[in-house]
Structures are given as structure tokens and as C-alpha cells.
Amino acid sequence: MASPLAEGAWQAVEQQLTSWLGVGRETERRTGMEGLGASLARVLQAAGPETADTIAATLRGLPDTALECLLPALRTAARQPTTIRDGAPAARAFQTLADHCEDRLAAALTRPVRAADDWSLTPAGTCRTGCGLCPDLDAFLTSRTRHVMEWPLAKDGRRHLHSRIDQAGLPVSHTTRRQGRPYVLVLTKTDAVFTREQATRTRAETDLAWLRDKWPRACG
């Protein structure tokens, strides 16, 4: 690393990045990751070439949600072409990250568009309590055809499932029908199942076009 100060800055950015990657709520996570992009760009600028390459390799090993930070870092760098490019120490690392982002976005855009009758969602993450409720929740979430579930549950069970859904940021509303005993938890997948995915695809198309314009791959 260019200096102990730069090393400490990378450790701080890496720690924050790891923390944000664990946030399931997309809007909250994306806001945090975007805000971290400028800091990441500064860290790479301050690093020597070998260390910048090592950081880039670490970043490439992260989940695709890390692009929410990598793209803002590349946008920051693109606004400083004389500092970042033209043989600057971190130029190779930035180009490596740009190529990585291009590959991941292109791969995402090759995935089939969600069918109009496909209500399936990813599971709600890992249940830390080992309860008997979450397997049934995940079965509902992953079903292509079920979009409403009525579930008689005591208060603690309802609260637990509310928390799982909210923490994962899932497009599922949860209301309680207060009739009979126990009350009935009503889970409903919302239209955001479809609109979120379309927004993600549109954003990927825009980002990919920008990358190919501002960070073209080297010939050969």
C-alpha cells in the first residue's frame, strides 16, 4: 500500500462494504453502497499498482450486488481522467473493475425476462432461530403460482415472519386479520415482484452502455 494511511482507508472501506452487502433492503443498501463509491475510488488512487490490483481482485470476488459500489467508484474515476488513466498507478485496477462490471451486467441481461405468471422470489435468507415456520415461508416465496398465503399464527410467529420479510426487503405485504384464534397472517406478493425486476434490467442496460462508452476494453 502507498502509505499506512491508505491501508487504513482500504480496511475501513472494505469493512463498510461488507456491512452494506449484508443489507437485504435494496433501496437502503444501494444508497449506502453508492455513497461508498467515491471513497473506494480515492483508496485505489492512493494505492500502489500491486496493491490496487490486489484490492481489485478482492472486489471481483464479491457478489454482484457489489456493483452498486463499483459503478459509482468508476463514475468518480471517469470524472478525473488525467488522474486515473494515462499510465496512473491505479489505471490497470480501475480497468479490471470496469471489465468485471461489464461482464456481470452483460451476463445479467442474458437471463430470461420473468414470465407474466411467475411470482417466484428468492428465500428470505437464513433463519437464525431454527424455527419451524421459515421453511413454509420459503416454500411460499419460491412458488411460481402462489401469491397469497393465509396463515393462522400466534403473535410471536407473526412477528418473526414480519421481521424476516422486512429484513430481506421482499415485495411481500403482511397484514393480520384479527378474527378467531389465532389471528391470521395474510401474506401477499405485490406487483413489485415484476416492476423491480424490470427496473433492475433497465438500470443494467444503462450502466452497460455507459461502461462501454467510458471504459472501453483495450484492443487485443
Accessible surface in RSA format (square Angstrom, percent):
REM  Atomic radii and reference values for relative SASA: ProtOr
REM  Chains: A
REM  Algorithm: Lee & Richards
REM  Probe-radius: 1.40
REM  Slices: 20
REM RES _ NUM      All-atoms   Total-Side   Main-Chain    Non-polar    All polar
REM                ABS   REL    ABS   REL    ABS   REL    ABS   REL    ABS   REL
RES MET A   1    69.63  36.1  13.10   8.7  56.53 134.6  14.69  12.5  54.94  72.8
RES ALA A   2    67.58  62.1  27.70  42.8  39.87  90.7  38.42  54.1  29.15  77.2
RES SER A   3    43.96  37.1  38.55  51.5   5.40  12.4  35.16  74.9   8.80  12.3
RES PRO A   4   118.97  86.7 108.44  98.8  10.53  38.3 110.52  91.2   8.45  52.5
RES LEU A   5   153.08  85.3 144.16 103.1   8.91  22.4 150.60 105.8   2.48   6.7
RES ALA A   6     5.51   5.1   1.44   2.2   4.07   9.3   5.18   7.3   0.33   0.9
RES GLU A   7    80.43  46.2  80.43  60.9   0.00   0.0  13.96  27.0  66.48  54.3
RES GLY A   8    34.46  42.5   0.00   N/A  34.46  42.5  28.57  78.4   5.88  13.2
RES ALA A   9    40.98  37.7  31.33  48.4   9.64  21.9  39.13  55.1   1.85   4.9
RES TRP A  10    26.78  10.7  26.78  13.0   0.00   0.0  11.47   6.1  15.31  24.8
RES GLN A  11   102.23  57.2  97.38  71.2   4.85  11.5  31.32  66.7  70.91  53.8
RES ALA A  12    45.95  42.3  40.59  62.6   5.36  12.2  44.75  63.0   1.20   3.2
RES VAL A  13     6.07   4.0   6.07   5.5   0.00   0.0   6.07   5.3   0.00   0.0
RES GLU A  14    64.01  36.7  63.91  48.3   0.10   0.2  17.28  33.4  46.73  38.2
RES GLN A  15   137.19  76.7 129.60  94.7   7.59  18.1  40.54  86.3  96.65  73.3
RES GLN A  16    83.88  46.9  80.96  59.2   2.91   6.9  30.89  65.8  52.99  40.2
RES LEU A  17     2.35   1.3   2.35   1.7   0.00   0.0   2.35   1.7   0.00   0.0
RES THR A  18    87.48  62.2  81.66  82.8   5.83  13.9  65.66  88.2  21.83  33.0
RES SER A  19    77.09  65.1  60.35  80.5  16.74  38.6  33.97  72.3  43.12  60.4
RES TRP A  20    70.64  28.3  70.64  34.2   0.00   0.0  57.68  30.8  12.96  21.0
RES LEU A  21    37.27  20.8  16.19  11.6  21.08  53.0  16.38  11.5  20.88  56.2
RES GLY A  22    69.57  85.8   0.00   N/A  69.57  85.8  36.84 101.1  32.73  73.3
RES VAL A  23    27.95  18.4  22.12  20.0   5.83  14.0  26.23  22.8   1.72   4.7
RES GLY A  24    30.01  37.0   0.00   N/A  30.01  37.0  19.38  53.2  10.63  23.8
RES ARG A  25    94.46  39.7  93.62  47.7   0.85   2.0  43.74  59.8  50.72  30.7
RES GLU A  26    48.70  28.0  44.74  33.8   3.96   9.4  20.29  39.3  28.41  23.2
RES THR A  27   110.99  78.9 106.08 107.5   4.90  11.7  72.49  97.4  38.50  58.2
RES GLU A  28    74.83  43.0  65.77  49.8   9.06  21.6  36.33  70.3  38.50  31.4
RES ARG A  29    24.37  10.2  24.37  12.4   0.00   0.0   0.46   0.6  23.92  14.5
RES ARG A  30    49.82  20.9  49.82  25.4   0.00   0.0  24.31  33.2  25.51  15.5
RES THR A  31    92.02  65.5  86.22  87.4   5.80  13.8  67.20  90.3  24.82  37.5
RES GLY A  32    13.31  16.4   0.00   N/A  13.31  16.4   9.56  26.2   3.75   8.4
RES MET A  33     0.00   0.0   0.00   0.0   0.00   0.0   0.00   0.0   0.00   0.0
RES GLU A  34    83.56  48.0  73.66  55.7   9.90  23.6  18.90  36.6  64.66  52.8
RES GLY A  35    57.28  70.6   0.00   N/A  57.28  70.6  37.89 104.0  19.39  43.4
RES LEU A  36     8.13   4.5   5.99   4.3   2.14   5.4   7.80   5.5   0.33   0.9
RES GLY A  37     0.00   0.0   0.00   N/A   0.00   0.0   0.00   0.0   0.00   0.0
RES ALA A  38    35.98  33.1  34.65  53.5   1.33   3.0  34.65  48.8   1.33   3.5
RES SER A  39    29.60  25.0  28.41  37.9   1.18   2.7   8.73  18.6  20.87  29.2
RES LEU A  40     0.00   0.0   0.00   0.0   0.00   0.0   0.00   0.0   0.00   0.0
RES ALA A  41     0.03   0.0   0.03   0.1   0.00   0.0   0.03   0.0   0.00   0.0
RES ARG A  42   139.38  58.5 134.85  68.7   4.54  10.8  61.63  84.2  77.76  47.1
RES VAL A  43     6.56   4.3   4.31   3.9   2.24   5.4   6.56   5.7   0.00   0.0
RES LEU A  44     0.00   0.0   0.00   0.0   0.00   0.0   0.00   0.0   0.00   0.0
RES GLN A  45    53.25  29.8  31.74  23.2  21.50  51.2  16.70  35.5  36.55  27.7
RES ALA A  46    47.45  43.6  32.06  49.5  15.39  35.0  43.66  61.5   3.80  10.1
RES ALA A  47     2.51   2.3   0.00   0.0   2.51   5.7   0.00   0.0   2.51   6.7
RES GLY A  48    21.01  25.9   0.00   N/A  21.01  25.9  21.01  57.7   0.00   0.0
RES PRO A  49    69.46  50.6  68.85  62.8   0.61   2.2  69.35  57.3   0.12   0.7
RES GLU A  50   143.94  82.6 139.14 105.3   4.80  11.4  54.42 105.3  89.51  73.1
RES THR A  51    31.49  22.4  28.34  28.7   3.15   7.5  15.99  21.5  15.50  23.4
RES ALA A  52     0.46   0.4   0.46   0.7   0.00   0.0   0.46   0.7   0.00   0.0
RES ASP A  53    40.38  28.3  33.93  33.8   6.46  15.3  26.84  63.2  13.54  13.5
RES THR A  54    87.80  62.4  82.42  83.6   5.38  12.8  60.91  81.8  26.89  40.7
RES ILE A  55     3.14   1.8   2.52   1.9   0.62   1.5   3.14   2.3   0.00   0.0
RES ALA A  56     1.17   1.1   1.17   1.8   0.00   0.0   1.17   1.6   0.00   0.0
RES ALA A  57    62.13  57.1  48.37  74.6  13.76  31.3  50.90  71.7  11.23  29.8
RES THR A  58    56.66  40.3  44.62  45.2  12.05  28.7  32.12  43.1  24.54  37.1
RES LEU A  59     0.63   0.4   0.25   0.2   0.38   1.0   0.25   0.2   0.38   1.0
RES ARG A  60   122.45  51.4 108.68  55.4  13.77  32.8  11.24  15.4 111.21  67.4
RES GLY A  61    68.40  84.4   0.00   N/A  68.40  84.4  35.89  98.5  32.52  72.8
RES LEU A  62    46.74  26.0  36.85  26.4   9.90  24.9  37.51  26.3   9.24  24.9
RES PRO A  63    81.13  59.1  67.35  61.4  13.78  50.1  80.09  66.1   1.04   6.5
RES ASP A  64    58.91  41.3  48.43  48.2  10.49  24.8  31.43  74.0  27.48  27.4
RES THR A  65    48.88  34.8  44.81  45.4   4.07   9.7  44.17  59.3   4.71   7.1
RES ALA A  66     0.93   0.9   0.93   1.4   0.00   0.0   0.93   1.3   0.00   0.0
RES LEU A  67    12.89   7.2  12.83   9.2   0.06   0.1  12.89   9.1   0.00   0.0
RES GLU A  68    12.77   7.3   9.49   7.2   3.28   7.8   7.95  15.4   4.83   3.9
RES CYS A  69     0.00   0.0   0.00   0.0   0.00   0.0   0.00   0.0   0.00   0.0
RES LEU A  70     0.48   0.3   0.16   0.1   0.32   0.8   0.26   0.2   0.23   0.6
RES LEU A  71    12.73   7.1  12.73   9.1   0.00   0.0  12.73   8.9   0.00   0.0
RES PRO A  72    25.65  18.7  22.63  20.6   3.03  11.0  24.19  20.0   1.47   9.1
RES ALA A  73     0.73   0.7   0.73   1.1   0.00   0.0   0.73   1.0   0.00   0.0
RES LEU A  74     0.38   0.2   0.38   0.3   0.00   0.0   0.38   0.3   0.00   0.0
RES ARG A  75    73.21  30.7  72.02  36.7   1.19   2.8  31.50  43.0  41.71  25.3
RES THR A  76    15.83  11.3  15.74  16.0   0.09   0.2  11.91  16.0   3.92   5.9
RES ALA A  77     0.33   0.3   0.00   0.0   0.33   0.8   0.33   0.5   0.00   0.0
RES ALA A  78    23.38  21.5   6.97  10.8  16.41  37.3   7.11  10.0  16.27  43.1
RES ARG A  79   171.85  72.2 141.21  72.0  30.63  72.9  73.66 100.7  98.19  59.5
RES GLN A  80    59.23  33.1  53.89  39.4   5.33  12.7  27.23  58.0  32.00  24.3
RES PRO A  81    62.22  45.3  62.22  56.7   0.00   0.0  62.22  51.4   0.00   0.0
RES THR A  82   117.50  83.6  95.64  97.0  21.86  52.1  71.11  95.5  46.39  70.1
RES THR A  83    69.66  49.5  54.15  54.9  15.51  37.0  37.41  50.2  32.25  48.8
RES ILE A  84     1.54   0.9   1.23   0.9   0.30   0.7   1.54   1.1   0.00   0.0
RES ARG A  85    67.40  28.3  66.21  33.7   1.20   2.9  32.86  44.9  34.54  20.9
RES ASP A  86   129.75  90.9  82.86  82.5  46.89 110.9  42.92 101.0  86.83  86.6
RES GLY A  87    75.98  93.7   0.00   N/A  75.98  93.7  38.87 106.7  37.11  83.1
RES ALA A  88    19.73  18.1   7.13  11.0  12.60  28.7  14.23  20.0   5.50  14.6
RES PRO A  89    80.57  58.7  68.19  62.2  12.38  45.0  74.60  61.6   5.97  37.1
RES ALA A  90     2.77   2.5   2.14   3.3   0.63   1.4   2.23   3.1   0.54   1.4
RES ALA A  91    24.01  22.1  20.25  31.2   3.76   8.6  20.70  29.2   3.31   8.8
RES ARG A  92   149.32  62.7 141.38  72.1   7.94  18.9  72.34  98.9  76.98  46.7
RES ALA A  93     0.49   0.5   0.12   0.2   0.37   0.8   0.20   0.3   0.29   0.8
RES PHE A  94     0.24   0.1   0.24   0.2   0.00   0.0   0.24   0.1   0.00   0.0
RES GLN A  95    46.82  26.2  46.82  34.2   0.00   0.0  30.32  64.5  16.50  12.5
RES THR A  96    41.16  29.3  35.78  36.3   5.38  12.8  21.92  29.4  19.24  29.1
RES LEU A  97     1.05   0.6   1.05   0.7   0.00   0.0   1.05   0.7   0.00   0.0
RES ALA A  98     1.61   1.5   0.41   0.6   1.20   2.7   0.95   1.3   0.66   1.7
RES ASP A  99    31.73  22.2  31.64  31.5   0.09   0.2   9.63  22.7  22.10  22.0
RES HIS A 100    22.11  12.1  18.00  12.5   4.11  10.5  11.68  12.0  10.43  12.1
RES CYS A 101     0.00   0.0   0.00   0.0   0.00   0.0   0.00   0.0   0.00   0.0
RES GLU A 102    18.96  10.9  18.96  14.3   0.00   0.0   1.72   3.3  17.24  14.1
RES ASP A 103    71.17  49.9  64.84  64.5   6.33  15.0  21.42  50.4  49.75  49.6
RES ARG A 104    77.54  32.6  76.21  38.8   1.34   3.2  12.81  17.5  64.73  39.2
RES LEU A 105    15.72   8.8  15.39  11.0   0.33   0.8  15.72  11.0   0.00   0.0
RES ALA A 106    30.49  28.0  27.63  42.6   2.86   6.5  28.93  40.7   1.56   4.1
RES ALA A 107    34.35  31.6  26.72  41.2   7.63  17.4  32.06  45.1   2.29   6.1
RES ALA A 108    28.02  25.8  22.67  35.0   5.35  12.2  22.71  32.0   5.31  14.1
RES LEU A 109    39.99  22.3  24.36  17.4  15.63  39.3  24.38  17.1  15.61  42.0
RES THR A 110   111.75  79.5  79.90  81.0  31.85  75.9  71.28  95.7  40.47  61.2
RES ARG A 111   125.20  52.6 120.29  61.3   4.92  11.7  54.97  75.1  70.23  42.6
RES PRO A 112   121.36  88.5  99.47  90.7  21.89  79.6 110.81  91.5  10.56  65.6
RES VAL A 113   102.21  67.3  82.65  74.8  19.56  47.1  82.97  72.1  19.24  52.2
RES ARG A 114    52.24  21.9  32.07  16.3  20.18  48.0  15.46  21.1  36.78  22.3
RES ALA A 115    44.81  41.2  33.04  51.0  11.77  26.8  42.14  59.3   2.67   7.1
RES ALA A 116    98.06  90.2  68.77 106.1  29.29  66.6  75.10 105.8  22.97  60.8
RES ASP A 117    98.67  69.1  91.22  90.8   7.46  17.6  41.99  98.8  56.69  56.5
RES ASP A 118    15.96  11.2  15.96  15.9   0.00   0.0   0.00   0.0  15.96  15.9
RES TRP A 119    42.30  17.0  42.30  20.5   0.00   0.0  30.49  16.3  11.81  19.2
RES SER A 120    26.10  22.1  25.14  33.6   0.95   2.2  10.12  21.5  15.98  22.4
RES LEU A 121    23.52  13.1  13.93  10.0   9.60  24.1  19.81  13.9   3.71  10.0
RES THR A 122   101.01  71.8  96.18  97.5   4.83  11.5  78.89 106.0  22.12  33.4
RES PRO A 123    69.71  50.8  59.96  54.7   9.74  35.4  59.96  49.5   9.74  60.6
RES ALA A 124     6.95   6.4   0.00   0.0   6.95  15.8   0.21   0.3   6.74  17.9
RES GLY A 125    53.06  65.4   0.00   N/A  53.06  65.4  41.12 112.8  11.95  26.8
RES THR A 126   122.18  86.9  98.81 100.2  23.37  55.7  66.80  89.7  55.39  83.7
RES CYS A 127    28.39  21.5  10.72  12.0  17.66  41.5  10.84  27.5  17.55  18.9
RES ARG A 128   229.78  96.5 189.05  96.4  40.73  97.0  70.64  96.5 159.14  96.4
RES THR A 129    95.59  68.0  59.94  60.8  35.66  85.0  66.94  89.9  28.66  43.3
RES GLY A 130    69.43  85.6   0.00   N/A  69.43  85.6  37.73 103.5  31.71  71.0
RES CYS A 131    37.01  28.0  17.89  20.0  19.12  44.9  28.10  71.2   8.91   9.6
RES GLY A 132    63.18  77.9   0.00   N/A  63.18  77.9  37.08 101.8  26.10  58.4
RES LEU A 133    41.90  23.3  41.90  30.0   0.00   0.0  41.90  29.4   0.00   0.0
RES CYS A 134     4.98   3.8   4.98   5.6   0.00   0.0   4.98  12.6   0.00   0.0
RES PRO A 135    86.41  63.0  73.04  66.6  13.37  48.6  79.67  65.8   6.73  41.8
RES ASP A 136    73.37  51.4  71.76  71.4   1.61   3.8   8.14  19.2  65.23  65.1
RES LEU A 137     0.00   0.0   0.00   0.0   0.00   0.0   0.00   0.0   0.00   0.0
RES ASP A 138    32.28  22.6  31.89  31.7   0.39   0.9  12.88  30.3  19.39  19.3
RES ALA A 139    55.73  51.2  42.57  65.7  13.15  29.9  49.63  69.9   6.10  16.2
RES PHE A 140     0.00   0.0   0.00   0.0   0.00   0.0   0.00   0.0   0.00   0.0
RES LEU A 141     0.00   0.0   0.00   0.0   0.00   0.0   0.00   0.0   0.00   0.0
RES THR A 142    61.73  43.9  48.19  48.9  13.54  32.3  32.69  43.9  29.04  43.9
RES SER A 143    23.14  19.6  13.34  17.8   9.80  22.6  17.40  37.0   5.74   8.0
RES ARG A 144   126.55  53.1 122.07  62.2   4.49  10.7  52.35  71.5  74.20  45.0
RES THR A 145   110.02  78.2  92.25  93.5  17.77  42.3  75.38 101.2  34.64  52.4
RES ARG A 146   100.70  42.3  94.92  48.4   5.79  13.8  49.03  67.0  51.68  31.3
RES HIS A 147    74.28  40.6  72.44  50.4   1.83   4.7  40.28  41.5  34.00  39.6
RES VAL A 148    69.03  45.4  50.64  45.8  18.38  44.3  50.64  44.0  18.38  49.9
RES MET A 149    26.67  13.8  23.19  15.3   3.49   8.3  26.67  22.7   0.00   0.0
RES GLU A 150    98.85  56.7  73.80  55.8  25.04  59.6  22.72  43.9  76.13  62.2
RES TRP A 151    25.62  10.3  25.11  12.2   0.51   1.2   9.34   5.0  16.28  26.4
RES PRO A 152    79.12  57.7  66.82  60.9  12.30  44.7  66.82  55.2  12.30  76.4
RES LEU A 153    19.06  10.6  17.44  12.5   1.62   4.1  19.06  13.4   0.00   0.0
RES ALA A 154    66.55  61.2  58.26  89.9   8.29  18.9  61.76  87.0   4.79  12.7
RES LYS A 155   134.12  65.4 129.08  79.2   5.04  12.0  73.59  66.2  60.53  64.5
RES ASP A 156   102.77  72.0  96.23  95.8   6.54  15.5  35.18  82.8  67.59  67.4
RES GLY A 157    12.12  15.0   0.00   N/A  12.12  15.0   9.07  24.9   3.05   6.8
RES ARG A 158    20.16   8.5  20.16  10.3   0.00   0.0   2.04   2.8  18.12  11.0
RES ARG A 159   126.22  53.0 123.60  63.0   2.62   6.2  65.81  89.9  60.41  36.6
RES HIS A 160    39.77  21.7  34.10  23.7   5.67  14.5  25.46  26.2  14.31  16.7
RES LEU A 161     0.00   0.0   0.00   0.0   0.00   0.0   0.00   0.0   0.00   0.0
RES HIS A 162    47.20  25.8  47.20  32.8   0.00   0.0  30.75  31.7  16.45  19.1
RES SER A 163    43.52  36.8  36.17  48.3   7.35  16.9  28.20  60.1  15.31  21.5
RES ARG A 164    18.98   8.0  18.04   9.2   0.94   2.2  11.69  16.0   7.30   4.4
RES ILE A 165     1.44   0.8   1.26   0.9   0.18   0.4   1.26   0.9   0.18   0.5
RES ASP A 166    70.13  49.1  64.82  64.5   5.31  12.6  28.46  67.0  41.68  41.6
RES GLN A 167   107.35  60.0 102.48  74.9   4.87  11.6  31.53  67.1  75.82  57.5
RES ALA A 168    27.64  25.4  11.29  17.4  16.35  37.2  16.97  23.9  10.68  28.3
RES GLY A 169    13.77  17.0   0.00   N/A  13.77  17.0  10.68  29.3   3.09   6.9
RES LEU A 170    24.62  13.7  12.25   8.8  12.37  31.1  12.31   8.6  12.31  33.1
RES PRO A 171    11.69   8.5   6.04   5.5   5.65  20.5  11.69   9.6   0.00   0.0
RES VAL A 172     9.93   6.5   0.00   0.0   9.93  23.9   0.73   0.6   9.20  24.9
RES SER A 173    48.19  40.7  39.87  53.2   8.32  19.2  37.75  80.4  10.44  14.6
RES HIS A 174    46.86  25.6  30.54  21.2  16.32  41.8  24.05  24.8  22.81  26.5
RES THR A 175    82.36  58.6  77.01  78.1   5.35  12.7  68.86  92.5  13.50  20.4
RES THR A 176    32.89  23.4   7.91   8.0  24.98  59.5   3.83   5.1  29.06  43.9
RES ARG A 177    91.38  38.4  85.13  43.4   6.25  14.9  46.91  64.1  44.47  26.9
RES ARG A 178   158.48  66.5 131.58  67.1  26.90  64.0  49.10  67.1 109.38  66.3
RES GLN A 179   125.93  70.4 115.27  84.2  10.65  25.4  41.02  87.3  84.90  64.4
RES GLY A 180    57.26  70.6   0.00   N/A  57.26  70.6  42.36 116.2  14.91  33.4
RES ARG A 181   190.76  80.1 154.13  78.6  36.63  87.2  76.69 104.8 114.07  69.1
RES PRO A 182    61.91  45.1  53.44  48.7   8.47  30.8  57.29  47.3   4.62  28.7
RES TYR A 183    45.52  21.3  44.30  25.2   1.22   3.2  18.32  13.8  27.20  33.5
RES VAL A 184    19.47  12.8  19.47  17.6   0.00   0.0  19.47  16.9   0.00   0.0
RES LEU A 185     0.00   0.0   0.00   0.0   0.00   0.0   0.00   0.0   0.00   0.0
RES VAL A 186    23.89  15.7  23.15  21.0   0.74   1.8  23.15  20.1   0.74   2.0
RES LEU A 187     0.00   0.0   0.00   0.0   0.00   0.0   0.00   0.0   0.00   0.0
RES THR A 188    43.39  30.9  43.39  44.0   0.00   0.0  32.48  43.6  10.91  16.5
RES LYS A 189     4.11   2.0   0.00   0.0   4.11   9.8   0.00   0.0   4.11   4.4
RES THR A 190    48.96  34.8  43.11  43.7   5.85  13.9  46.02  61.8   2.95   4.5
RES ASP A 191    99.40  69.6  95.27  94.8   4.13   9.8  27.62  65.0  71.78  71.6
RES ALA A 192    27.62  25.4  24.11  37.2   3.51   8.0  24.59  34.6   3.03   8.0
RES VAL A 193     5.30   3.5   0.00   0.0   5.30  12.8   1.56   1.4   3.74  10.2
RES PHE A 194    50.13  25.1  44.58  27.6   5.55  14.5  45.70  27.7   4.43  12.7
RES THR A 195    85.40  60.7  77.80  78.9   7.60  18.1  70.75  95.0  14.65  22.1
RES ARG A 196    97.11  40.8  91.96  46.9   5.15  12.3  38.94  53.2  58.17  35.3
RES GLU A 197    60.13  34.5  54.96  41.6   5.17  12.3  33.86  65.5  26.28  21.5
RES GLN A 198    95.29  53.3  92.37  67.5   2.92   6.9  50.14 106.7  45.14  34.2
RES ALA A 199    50.61  46.5  41.06  63.4   9.55  21.7  47.97  67.5   2.65   7.0
RES THR A 200    65.24  46.4  64.55  65.4   0.69   1.6  54.99  73.9  10.25  15.5
RES ARG A 201    42.53  17.9  38.49  19.6   4.04   9.6  17.36  23.7  25.17  15.3
RES THR A 202    67.11  47.7  67.11  68.0   0.00   0.0  56.41  75.8  10.69  16.2
RES ARG A 203    74.75  31.4  69.67  35.5   5.08  12.1  39.92  54.6  34.83  21.1
RES ALA A 204     7.02   6.5   5.64   8.7   1.38   3.1   6.43   9.0   0.59   1.6
RES GLU A 205    89.48  51.4  81.78  61.9   7.70  18.3  29.19  56.5  60.29  49.2
RES THR A 206    83.77  59.6  76.01  77.1   7.76  18.5  61.53  82.6  22.25  33.6
RES ASP A 207    16.75  11.7  16.75  16.7   0.00   0.0   0.00   0.0  16.75  16.7
RES LEU A 208    14.52   8.1  14.52  10.4   0.00   0.0  14.52  10.2   0.00   0.0
RES ALA A 209    64.02  58.9  51.36  79.3  12.66  28.8  58.37  82.2   5.65  15.0
RES TRP A 210    44.41  17.8  38.11  18.4   6.30  14.8  32.84  17.5  11.57  18.8
RES LEU A 211     0.96   0.5   0.95   0.7   0.01   0.0   0.95   0.7   0.01   0.0
RES ARG A 212   124.50  52.3 110.40  56.3  14.11  33.6  43.19  59.0  81.31  49.3
RES ASP A 213    99.10  69.4  75.41  75.1  23.69  56.0  26.28  61.9  72.82  72.6
RES LYS A 214    92.37  45.1  89.34  54.8   3.03   7.2  38.07  34.3  54.30  57.8
RES TRP A 215     5.87   2.4   3.61   1.7   2.26   5.3   4.47   2.4   1.40   2.3
RES PRO A 216    80.35  58.6  70.40  64.2   9.95  36.2  73.29  60.5   7.06  43.9
RES ARG A 217   105.83  44.4  85.52  43.6  20.31  48.3  47.65  65.1  58.18  35.3
RES ALA A 218    89.82  82.6  61.67  95.2  28.15  64.0  72.28 101.8  17.54  46.5
RES CYS A 219   136.48 103.2 100.66 112.3  35.83  84.2  42.75 108.3  93.74 101.1
RES GLY A 220   125.69 155.0   0.00   N/A 125.69 155.0  66.03 181.2  59.66 133.6
END  Absolute sums over single chains surface
CHAIN  1 A    11881.3       9555.3       2326.0       6768.5       5112.7
END  Absolute sums over all chains
TOTAL         11881.3       9555.3       2326.0       6768.5       5112.7
